[in-house]
């Protein structure tokens, strides 16, 4: 459930940044293929911290370079630490 929420948030954000329809964003495509640059990735990490109320190191986006990979990592990381992402603001 959380993984789906993270994916949906990321797809919506990336679609707005790239000025395209969310349906055109493939969760398995890498961020560079999607056209997301490093500056935008850092901004996205910061906004995700606010949205999900957890610390996100922008390097995590490079280590998990697609929406699907990052969402799976996000859920796994917070399950391991015992922390849960907060509800949206």
PDB file as gemmi writes it, atoms N, CA and C in Angstrom:
CRYST1    1.000    1.000    1.000  90.00  90.00  90.00 P 1                      
ATOM      1  N   UNK A   1       0.824  -1.180   0.000  1.00  0.00           N  
ATOM      2  CA  UNK A   1       0.000   0.000   0.000  1.00  0.00           C  
ATOM      3  C   UNK A   1       0.882   1.262   0.000  1.00  0.00           C  
ATOM      4  N   UNK A   2       1.886   1.297   0.879  1.00  0.00           N  
ATOM      5  CA  UNK A   2       2.779   2.457   0.911  1.00  0.00           C  
ATOM      6  C   UNK A   2       3.575   2.544  -0.384  1.00  0.00           C  
ATOM      7  N   UNK A   3       4.008   1.395  -0.909  1.00  0.00           N  
ATOM      8  CA  UNK A   3       4.780   1.415  -2.156  1.00  0.00           C  
ATOM      9  C   UNK A   3       3.960   2.028  -3.284  1.00  0.00           C  
ATOM     10  N   UNK A   4       2.683   1.683  -3.357  1.00  0.00           N  
ATOM     11  CA  UNK A   4       1.809   2.243  -4.389  1.00  0.00           C  
ATOM     12  C   UNK A   4       1.651   3.753  -4.192  1.00  0.00           C  
ATOM     13  N   UNK A   5       1.516   4.184  -2.951  1.00  0.00           N  
ATOM     14  CA  UNK A   5       1.363   5.610  -2.657  1.00  0.00           C  
ATOM     15  C   UNK A   5       2.608   6.394  -3.067  1.00  0.00           C  
ATOM     16  N   UNK A   6       3.786   5.831  -2.774  1.00  0.00           N  
ATOM     17  CA  UNK A   6       5.041   6.484  -3.152  1.00  0.00           C  
ATOM     18  C   UNK A   6       5.142   6.564  -4.678  1.00  0.00           C  
ATOM     19  N   UNK A   7       4.842   5.467  -5.362  1.00  0.00           N  
ATOM     20  CA  UNK A   7       4.888   5.466  -6.833  1.00  0.00           C  
ATOM     21  C   UNK A   7       3.951   6.515  -7.412  1.00  0.00           C  
ATOM     22  N   UNK A   8       2.721   6.550  -6.907  1.00  0.00           N  
ATOM     23  CA  UNK A   8       1.740   7.512  -7.428  1.00  0.00           C  
ATOM     24  C   UNK A   8       2.194   8.947  -7.200  1.00  0.00           C  
ATOM     25  N   UNK A   9       2.757   9.215  -6.020  1.00  0.00           N  
ATOM     26  CA  UNK A   9       3.243  10.570  -5.736  1.00  0.00           C  
ATOM     27  C   UNK A   9       4.367  10.938  -6.696  1.00  0.00           C  
ATOM     28  N   UNK A  10       5.320  10.025  -6.879  1.00  0.00           N  
ATOM     29  CA  UNK A  10       6.465  10.293  -7.754  1.00  0.00           C  
ATOM     30  C   UNK A  10       6.017  10.486  -9.207  1.00  0.00           C  
ATOM     31  N   UNK A  11       5.110   9.654  -9.671  1.00  0.00           N  
ATOM     32  CA  UNK A  11       4.614   9.784 -11.041  1.00  0.00           C  
ATOM     33  C   UNK A  11       3.935  11.139 -11.226  1.00  0.00           C  
ATOM     34  N   UNK A  12       3.105  11.517 -10.274  1.00  0.00           N  
ATOM     35  CA  UNK A  12       2.414  12.805 -10.357  1.00  0.00           C  
ATOM     36  C   UNK A  12       3.415  13.960 -10.359  1.00  0.00           C  
ATOM     37  N   UNK A  13       4.402  13.897  -9.478  1.00  0.00           N  
ATOM     38  CA  UNK A  13       5.403  14.958  -9.396  1.00  0.00           C  
ATOM     39  C   UNK A  13       6.209  15.058 -10.690  1.00  0.00           C  
ATOM     40  N   UNK A  14       6.714  13.941 -11.159  1.00  0.00           N  
ATOM     41  CA  UNK A  14       7.536  13.945 -12.373  1.00  0.00           C  
ATOM     42  C   UNK A  14       6.730  14.412 -13.572  1.00  0.00           C  
ATOM     43  N   UNK A  15       5.483  13.994 -13.668  1.00  0.00           N  
ATOM     44  CA  UNK A  15       4.624  14.442 -14.767  1.00  0.00           C  
ATOM     45  C   UNK A  15       4.445  15.952 -14.723  1.00  0.00           C  
ATOM     46  N   UNK A  16       4.290  16.512 -13.526  1.00  0.00           N  
ATOM     47  CA  UNK A  16       4.115  17.966 -13.432  1.00  0.00           C  
ATOM     48  C   UNK A  16       5.395  18.702 -13.805  1.00  0.00           C  
ATOM     49  N   UNK A  17       6.533  18.165 -13.397  1.00  0.00           N  
ATOM     50  CA  UNK A  17       7.819  18.792 -13.716  1.00  0.00           C  
ATOM     51  C   UNK A  17       8.085  18.737 -15.227  1.00  0.00           C  
ATOM     52  N   UNK A  18       7.770  17.607 -15.833  1.00  0.00           N  
ATOM     53  CA  UNK A  18       8.038  17.423 -17.262  1.00  0.00           C  
ATOM     54  C   UNK A  18       6.898  17.917 -18.142  1.00  0.00           C  
ATOM     55  N   UNK A  19       5.829  18.398 -17.513  1.00  0.00           N  
ATOM     56  CA  UNK A  19       4.668  18.915 -18.227  1.00  0.00           C  
ATOM     57  C   UNK A  19       4.113  17.876 -19.213  1.00  0.00           C  
ATOM     58  N   UNK A  20       3.817  16.695 -18.661  1.00  0.00           N  
ATOM     59  CA  UNK A  20       3.236  15.635 -19.478  1.00  0.00           C  
ATOM     60  C   UNK A  20       2.161  14.914 -18.666  1.00  0.00           C  
ATOM     61  N   UNK A  21       1.457  14.018 -19.305  1.00  0.00           N  
ATOM     62  CA  UNK A  21       0.407  13.259 -18.643  1.00  0.00           C  
ATOM     63  C   UNK A  21       1.036  12.176 -17.759  1.00  0.00           C  
ATOM     64  N   UNK A  22       0.477  11.967 -16.582  1.00  0.00           N  
ATOM     65  CA  UNK A  22       0.992  10.950 -15.663  1.00  0.00           C  
ATOM     66  C   UNK A  22       0.987   9.565 -16.304  1.00  0.00           C  
ATOM     67  N   UNK A  23       0.024   9.308 -17.163  1.00  0.00           N  
ATOM     68  CA  UNK A  23      -0.091   8.001 -17.817  1.00  0.00           C  
ATOM     69  C   UNK A  23       1.106   7.697 -18.719  1.00  0.00           C  
ATOM     70  N   UNK A  24       1.850   8.726 -19.108  1.00  0.00           N  
ATOM     71  CA  UNK A  24       3.005   8.514 -19.988  1.00  0.00           C  
ATOM     72  C   UNK A  24       4.274   8.174 -19.213  1.00  0.00           C  
ATOM     73  N   UNK A  25       4.232   8.283 -17.892  1.00  0.00           N  
ATOM     74  CA  UNK A  25       5.396   8.012 -17.057  1.00  0.00           C  
ATOM     75  C   UNK A  25       5.432   6.523 -16.711  1.00  0.00           C  
ATOM     76  N   UNK A  26       6.501   5.858 -17.104  1.00  0.00           N  
ATOM     77  CA  UNK A  26       6.667   4.435 -16.799  1.00  0.00           C  
ATOM     78  C   UNK A  26       7.486   4.285 -15.524  1.00  0.00           C  
ATOM     79  N   UNK A  27       6.947   3.539 -14.577  1.00  0.00           N  
ATOM     80  CA  UNK A  27       7.597   3.387 -13.274  1.00  0.00           C  
ATOM     81  C   UNK A  27       8.947   2.680 -13.357  1.00  0.00           C  
ATOM     82  N   UNK A  28       9.158   1.871 -14.396  1.00  0.00           N  
ATOM     83  CA  UNK A  28      10.426   1.148 -14.524  1.00  0.00           C  
ATOM     84  C   UNK A  28      11.490   1.917 -15.307  1.00  0.00           C  
ATOM     85  N   UNK A  29      11.116   3.017 -15.909  1.00  0.00           N  
ATOM     86  CA  UNK A  29      12.089   3.824 -16.660  1.00  0.00           C  
ATOM     87  C   UNK A  29      13.007   4.550 -15.678  1.00  0.00           C  
ATOM     88  N   UNK A  30      14.281   4.648 -16.026  1.00  0.00           N  
ATOM     89  CA  UNK A  30      15.209   5.357 -15.145  1.00  0.00           C  
ATOM     90  C   UNK A  30      14.916   6.858 -15.192  1.00  0.00           C  
ATOM     91  N   UNK A  31      15.311   7.539 -14.124  1.00  0.00           N  
ATOM     92  CA  UNK A  31      15.060   8.969 -14.039  1.00  0.00           C  
ATOM     93  C   UNK A  31      15.700   9.721 -15.201  1.00  0.00           C  
ATOM     94  N   UNK A  32      16.895   9.324 -15.619  1.00  0.00           N  
ATOM     95  CA  UNK A  32      17.542  10.031 -16.729  1.00  0.00           C  
ATOM     96  C   UNK A  32      16.779   9.812 -18.034  1.00  0.00           C  
ATOM     97  N   UNK A  33      16.235   8.630 -18.247  1.00  0.00           N  
ATOM     98  CA  UNK A  33      15.426   8.381 -19.454  1.00  0.00           C  
ATOM     99  C   UNK A  33      14.157   9.232 -19.414  1.00  0.00           C  
ATOM    100  N   UNK A  34      13.595   9.371 -18.209  1.00  0.00           N  
ATOM    101  CA  UNK A  34      12.394  10.187 -18.068  1.00  0.00           C  
ATOM    102  C   UNK A  34      12.690  11.672 -18.291  1.00  0.00           C  
ATOM    103  N   UNK A  35      13.956  12.068 -18.122  1.00  0.00           N  
ATOM    104  CA  UNK A  35      14.332  13.467 -18.317  1.00  0.00           C  
ATOM    105  C   UNK A  35      14.481  14.242 -17.025  1.00  0.00           C  
ATOM    106  N   UNK A  36      14.562  13.535 -15.898  1.00  0.00           N  
ATOM    107  CA  UNK A  36      14.718  14.196 -14.607  1.00  0.00           C  
ATOM    108  C   UNK A  36      16.203  14.407 -14.335  1.00  0.00           C  
ATOM    109  N   UNK A  37      16.617  15.662 -14.170  1.00  0.00           N  
ATOM    110  CA  UNK A  37      18.039  15.935 -13.921  1.00  0.00           C  
ATOM    111  C   UNK A  37      18.348  15.901 -12.425  1.00  0.00           C  
ATOM    112  N   UNK A  38      19.622  16.041 -12.103  1.00  0.00           N  
ATOM    113  CA  UNK A  38      20.059  15.907 -10.709  1.00  0.00           C  
ATOM    114  C   UNK A  38      19.481  16.993  -9.811  1.00  0.00           C  
ATOM    115  N   UNK A  39      19.353  18.193 -10.315  1.00  0.00           N  
ATOM    116  CA  UNK A  39      18.782  19.282  -9.510  1.00  0.00           C  
ATOM    117  C   UNK A  39      17.336  18.964  -9.166  1.00  0.00           C  
ATOM    118  N   UNK A  40      16.595  18.513 -10.151  1.00  0.00           N  
ATOM    119  CA  UNK A  40      15.188  18.184  -9.920  1.00  0.00           C  
ATOM    120  C   UNK A  40      15.053  16.986  -8.986  1.00  0.00           C  
ATOM    121  N   UNK A  41      15.988  16.038  -9.053  1.00  0.00           N  
ATOM    122  CA  UNK A  41      15.958  14.885  -8.154  1.00  0.00           C  
ATOM    123  C   UNK A  41      16.158  15.326  -6.698  1.00  0.00           C  
ATOM    124  N   UNK A  42      17.046  16.278  -6.473  1.00  0.00           N  
ATOM    125  CA  UNK A  42      17.279  16.801  -5.120  1.00  0.00           C  
ATOM    126  C   UNK A  42      16.024  17.522  -4.615  1.00  0.00           C  
ATOM    127  N   UNK A  43      15.412  18.301  -5.480  1.00  0.00           N  
ATOM    128  CA  UNK A  43      14.172  18.990  -5.110  1.00  0.00           C  
ATOM    129  C   UNK A  43      13.092  17.968  -4.774  1.00  0.00           C  
ATOM    130  N   UNK A  44      12.973  16.925  -5.611  1.00  0.00           N  
ATOM    131  CA  UNK A  44      11.967  15.891  -5.377  1.00  0.00           C  
ATOM    132  C   UNK A  44      12.205  15.197  -4.035  1.00  0.00           C  
ATOM    133  N   UNK A  45      13.455  14.908  -3.706  1.00  0.00           N  
ATOM    134  CA  UNK A  45      13.762  14.270  -2.421  1.00  0.00           C  
ATOM    135  C   UNK A  45      13.299  15.147  -1.261  1.00  0.00           C  
ATOM    136  N   UNK A  46      13.542  16.446  -1.369  1.00  0.00           N  
ATOM    137  CA  UNK A  46      13.109  17.366  -0.320  1.00  0.00           C  
ATOM    138  C   UNK A  46      11.603  17.421  -0.175  1.00  0.00           C  
ATOM    139  N   UNK A  47      10.907  17.449  -1.284  1.00  0.00           N  
ATOM    140  CA  UNK A  47       9.443  17.464  -1.238  1.00  0.00           C  
ATOM    141  C   UNK A  47       8.888  16.151  -0.706  1.00  0.00           C  
ATOM    142  N   UNK A  48       9.561  15.049  -1.043  1.00  0.00           N  
ATOM    143  CA  UNK A  48       9.128  13.753  -0.512  1.00  0.00           C  
ATOM    144  C   UNK A  48       9.320  13.683   0.995  1.00  0.00           C  
ATOM    145  N   UNK A  49      10.390  14.309   1.493  1.00  0.00           N  
ATOM    146  CA  UNK A  49      10.592  14.363   2.943  1.00  0.00           C  
ATOM    147  C   UNK A  49       9.409  15.045   3.613  1.00  0.00           C  
ATOM    148  N   UNK A  50       8.953  16.141   3.029  1.00  0.00           N  
ATOM    149  CA  UNK A  50       7.800  16.860   3.578  1.00  0.00           C  
ATOM    150  C   UNK A  50       6.527  16.035   3.459  1.00  0.00           C  
ATOM    151  N   UNK A  51       6.319  15.426   2.313  1.00  0.00           N  
ATOM    152  CA  UNK A  51       5.099  14.660   2.058  1.00  0.00           C  
ATOM    153  C   UNK A  51       4.986  13.424   2.948  1.00  0.00           C  
ATOM    154  N   UNK A  52       6.093  12.692   3.070  1.00  0.00           N  
ATOM    155  CA  UNK A  52       6.057  11.419   3.787  1.00  0.00           C  
ATOM    156  C   UNK A  52       6.642  11.484   5.193  1.00  0.00           C  
ATOM    157  N   UNK A  53       7.152  12.658   5.541  1.00  0.00           N  
ATOM    158  CA  UNK A  53       7.673  12.920   6.890  1.00  0.00           C  
ATOM    159  C   UNK A  53       8.780  11.955   7.309  1.00  0.00           C  
ATOM    160  N   UNK A  54       9.691  11.723   6.382  1.00  0.00           N  
ATOM    161  CA  UNK A  54      10.877  10.903   6.655  1.00  0.00           C  
ATOM    162  C   UNK A  54      12.070  11.545   5.958  1.00  0.00           C  
ATOM    163  N   UNK A  55      13.268  11.279   6.458  1.00  0.00           N  
ATOM    164  CA  UNK A  55      14.481  11.792   5.822  1.00  0.00           C  
ATOM    165  C   UNK A  55      14.788  10.958   4.580  1.00  0.00           C  
ATOM    166  N   UNK A  56      15.080  11.653   3.487  1.00  0.00           N  
ATOM    167  CA  UNK A  56      15.443  10.990   2.235  1.00  0.00           C  
ATOM    168  C   UNK A  56      16.729  11.623   1.734  1.00  0.00           C  
ATOM    169  N   UNK A  57      17.755  10.824   1.632  1.00  0.00           N  
ATOM    170  CA  UNK A  57      19.023  11.281   1.077  1.00  0.00           C  
ATOM    171  C   UNK A  57      18.885  11.239  -0.445  1.00  0.00           C  
ATOM    172  N   UNK A  58      19.131  12.346  -1.135  1.00  0.00           N  
ATOM    173  CA  UNK A  58      19.007  12.339  -2.599  1.00  0.00           C  
ATOM    174  C   UNK A  58      19.834  11.236  -3.273  1.00  0.00           C  
ATOM    175  N   UNK A  59      20.900  10.791  -2.624  1.00  0.00           N  
ATOM    176  CA  UNK A  59      21.700   9.703  -3.187  1.00  0.00           C  
ATOM    177  C   UNK A  59      20.888   8.422  -3.324  1.00  0.00           C  
ATOM    178  N   UNK A  60      19.857   8.265  -2.499  1.00  0.00           N  
ATOM    179  CA  UNK A  60      18.994   7.090  -2.597  1.00  0.00           C  
ATOM    180  C   UNK A  60      18.311   7.021  -3.967  1.00  0.00           C  
ATOM    181  N   UNK A  61      18.061   8.187  -4.560  1.00  0.00           N  
ATOM    182  CA  UNK A  61      17.438   8.217  -5.886  1.00  0.00           C  
ATOM    183  C   UNK A  61      18.414   7.755  -6.961  1.00  0.00           C  
ATOM    184  N   UNK A  62      19.695   7.984  -6.749  1.00  0.00           N  
ATOM    185  CA  UNK A  62      20.700   7.531  -7.712  1.00  0.00           C  
ATOM    186  C   UNK A  62      20.991   6.040  -7.542  1.00  0.00           C  
ATOM    187  N   UNK A  63      20.899   5.575  -6.315  1.00  0.00           N  
ATOM    188  CA  UNK A  63      21.126   4.157  -6.051  1.00  0.00           C  
ATOM    189  C   UNK A  63      19.927   3.307  -6.458  1.00  0.00           C  
ATOM    190  N   UNK A  64      18.766   3.925  -6.554  1.00  0.00           N  
ATOM    191  CA  UNK A  64      17.513   3.267  -6.943  1.00  0.00           C  
ATOM    192  C   UNK A  64      16.890   4.146  -8.026  1.00  0.00           C  
ATOM    193  N   UNK A  65      17.440   4.075  -9.254  1.00  0.00           N  
ATOM    194  CA  UNK A  65      17.190   5.110 -10.260  1.00  0.00           C  
ATOM    195  C   UNK A  65      15.912   5.012 -11.088  1.00  0.00           C  
ATOM    196  N   UNK A  66      14.865   4.431 -10.531  1.00  0.00           N  
ATOM    197  CA  UNK A  66      13.567   4.457 -11.201  1.00  0.00           C  
ATOM    198  C   UNK A  66      12.496   4.607 -10.124  1.00  0.00           C  
ATOM    199  N   UNK A  67      11.311   4.954 -10.536  1.00  0.00           N  
ATOM    200  CA  UNK A  67      10.209   5.097  -9.584  1.00  0.00           C  
ATOM    201  C   UNK A  67       9.974   3.773  -8.868  1.00  0.00           C  
ATOM    202  N   UNK A  68       9.901   2.689  -9.637  1.00  0.00           N  
ATOM    203  CA  UNK A  68       9.637   1.367  -9.049  1.00  0.00           C  
ATOM    204  C   UNK A  68      10.744   0.966  -8.082  1.00  0.00           C  
ATOM    205  N   UNK A  69      11.996   1.157  -8.475  1.00  0.00           N  
ATOM    206  CA  UNK A  69      13.120   0.776  -7.618  1.00  0.00           C  
ATOM    207  C   UNK A  69      13.148   1.607  -6.340  1.00  0.00           C  
ATOM    208  N   UNK A  70      12.934   2.920  -6.473  1.00  0.00           N  
ATOM    209  CA  UNK A  70      12.975   3.767  -5.285  1.00  0.00           C  
ATOM    210  C   UNK A  70      11.812   3.456  -4.354  1.00  0.00           C  
ATOM    211  N   UNK A  71      10.613   3.254  -4.882  1.00  0.00           N  
ATOM    212  CA  UNK A  71       9.450   2.959  -4.042  1.00  0.00           C  
ATOM    213  C   UNK A  71       9.669   1.666  -3.251  1.00  0.00           C  
ATOM    214  N   UNK A  72      10.223   0.646  -3.904  1.00  0.00           N  
ATOM    215  CA  UNK A  72      10.507  -0.620  -3.212  1.00  0.00           C  
ATOM    216  C   UNK A  72      11.557  -0.403  -2.127  1.00  0.00           C  
ATOM    217  N   UNK A  73      12.596   0.366  -2.444  1.00  0.00           N  
ATOM    218  CA  UNK A  73      13.648   0.689  -1.469  1.00  0.00           C  
ATOM    219  C   UNK A  73      13.066   1.451  -0.283  1.00  0.00           C  
ATOM    220  N   UNK A  74      12.234   2.425  -0.560  1.00  0.00           N  
ATOM    221  CA  UNK A  74      11.621   3.264   0.465  1.00  0.00           C  
ATOM    222  C   UNK A  74      10.851   2.408   1.466  1.00  0.00           C  
ATOM    223  N   UNK A  75      10.018   1.512   0.953  1.00  0.00           N  
ATOM    224  CA  UNK A  75       9.219   0.658   1.829  1.00  0.00           C  
ATOM    225  C   UNK A  75      10.116  -0.283   2.626  1.00  0.00           C  
ATOM    226  N   UNK A  76      11.091  -0.880   1.966  1.00  0.00           N  
ATOM    227  CA  UNK A  76      12.010  -1.802   2.642  1.00  0.00           C  
ATOM    228  C   UNK A  76      12.800  -1.083   3.730  1.00  0.00           C  
ATOM    229  N   UNK A  77      13.305   0.096   3.423  1.00  0.00           N  
ATOM    230  CA  UNK A  77      14.107   0.853   4.387  1.00  0.00           C  
ATOM    231  C   UNK A  77      13.300   1.179   5.633  1.00  0.00           C  
ATOM    232  N   UNK A  78      12.084   1.600   5.461  1.00  0.00           N  
ATOM    233  CA  UNK A  78      11.285   2.007   6.614  1.00  0.00           C  
ATOM    234  C   UNK A  78      10.719   0.817   7.370  1.00  0.00           C  
ATOM    235  N   UNK A  79      10.582  -0.317   6.725  1.00  0.00           N  
ATOM    236  CA  UNK A  79      10.200  -1.540   7.423  1.00  0.00           C  
ATOM    237  C   UNK A  79      11.356  -2.006   8.309  1.00  0.00           C  
ATOM    238  N   UNK A  80      12.597  -1.890   7.800  1.00  0.00           N  
ATOM    239  CA  UNK A  80      13.774  -2.317   8.548  1.00  0.00           C  
ATOM    240  C   UNK A  80      14.035  -1.438   9.758  1.00  0.00           C  
ATOM    241  N   UNK A  81      13.794  -0.147   9.603  1.00  0.00           N  
ATOM    242  CA  UNK A  81      14.080   0.769  10.697  1.00  0.00           C  
ATOM    243  C   UNK A  81      12.924   0.833  11.686  1.00  0.00           C  
ATOM    244  N   UNK A  82      11.795   0.265  11.290  1.00  0.00           N  
ATOM    245  CA  UNK A  82      10.634   0.304  12.154  1.00  0.00           C  
ATOM    246  C   UNK A  82       9.894   1.625  12.103  1.00  0.00           C  
ATOM    247  N   UNK A  83      10.345   2.526  11.234  1.00  0.00           N  
ATOM    248  CA  UNK A  83       9.654   3.807  11.110  1.00  0.00           C  
ATOM    249  C   UNK A  83       8.576   3.703  10.058  1.00  0.00           C  
ATOM    250  N   UNK A  84       7.579   4.521  10.204  1.00  0.00           N  
ATOM    251  CA  UNK A  84       6.511   4.549   9.224  1.00  0.00           C  
ATOM    252  C   UNK A  84       6.400   5.964   8.680  1.00  0.00           C  
ATOM    253  N   UNK A  85       6.133   6.048   7.404  1.00  0.00           N  
ATOM    254  CA  UNK A  85       5.943   7.363   6.797  1.00  0.00           C  
ATOM    255  C   UNK A  85       4.651   7.950   7.324  1.00  0.00           C  
ATOM    256  N   UNK A  86       4.678   9.248   7.527  1.00  0.00           N  
ATOM    257  CA  UNK A  86       3.492   9.930   8.035  1.00  0.00           C  
ATOM    258  C   UNK A  86       2.440  10.088   6.967  1.00  0.00           C  
ATOM    259  N   UNK A  87       1.317  10.578   7.363  1.00  0.00           N  
ATOM    260  CA  UNK A  87       0.242  10.830   6.431  1.00  0.00           C  
ATOM    261  C   UNK A  87       0.546  12.109   5.675  1.00  0.00           C  
ATOM    262  N   UNK A  88       0.004  12.254   4.485  1.00  0.00           N  
ATOM    263  CA  UNK A  88       0.274  13.469   3.713  1.00  0.00           C  
ATOM    264  C   UNK A  88      -0.162  14.705   4.449  1.00  0.00           C  
ATOM    265  N   UNK A  89       0.567  15.767   4.221  1.00  0.00           N  
ATOM    266  CA  UNK A  89       0.250  17.059   4.870  1.00  0.00           C  
ATOM    267  C   UNK A  89      -0.977  17.672   4.248  1.00  0.00           C  
TER     268      UNK A  89                                                      
END                                                                             
